């Protein structure tokens, strides 16, 4: 259950609801609603949680695997390069990355 893993993650990070909510850009009331299963976690919040805290997306969604992923220095380099691209080239790069993922899935 996703909401239980959010609680587990927050407690593992030793963050209060206020601190965790602030870091992911929602209100404490919004986080409380997530943790009590009154509302769902948005896709953008899942992405932010995973990126901000190096959380394993598979673990977050299914509970399988390790909670955290190892930091990949290539990720930092890629983000720096991406941030310096024009918006049109950023979109091109995203589209290309999606096609590469599809290709990878078909090969492996």
C-alpha positions, 0 to 999 in steps of 0.5 A: 500500500503506497500510503504506508510506504510514504509513512515508512519513508518519512519515518526512515528519513526522520522527517516530520509531516511538516518537513516532508510535505515542505520538501515535496511542495505540498501542505502538511494537510495534503500529506496527512490526507495521503498518509490516511488514504483520503487522497492519492499520491500524484504522479508528479509527487511520486517522481519528486519523492523518488528523485529528491530522496533517491527512492526506488520507484519499484519499492515506492509503488509495490514494496518490492526491492530496496527502499533506496537506490544508489546515487548515480553520478551520471544522473547529475551530469544528465540533469545539468545538461538537460537544464541547459537545453532549450525547451524544444531540445528538452522535449526532443530528448524526452521523446528520444529517451522514451523511444530508447526505453521501448527499444530496451524493453523489446531487446531485453 
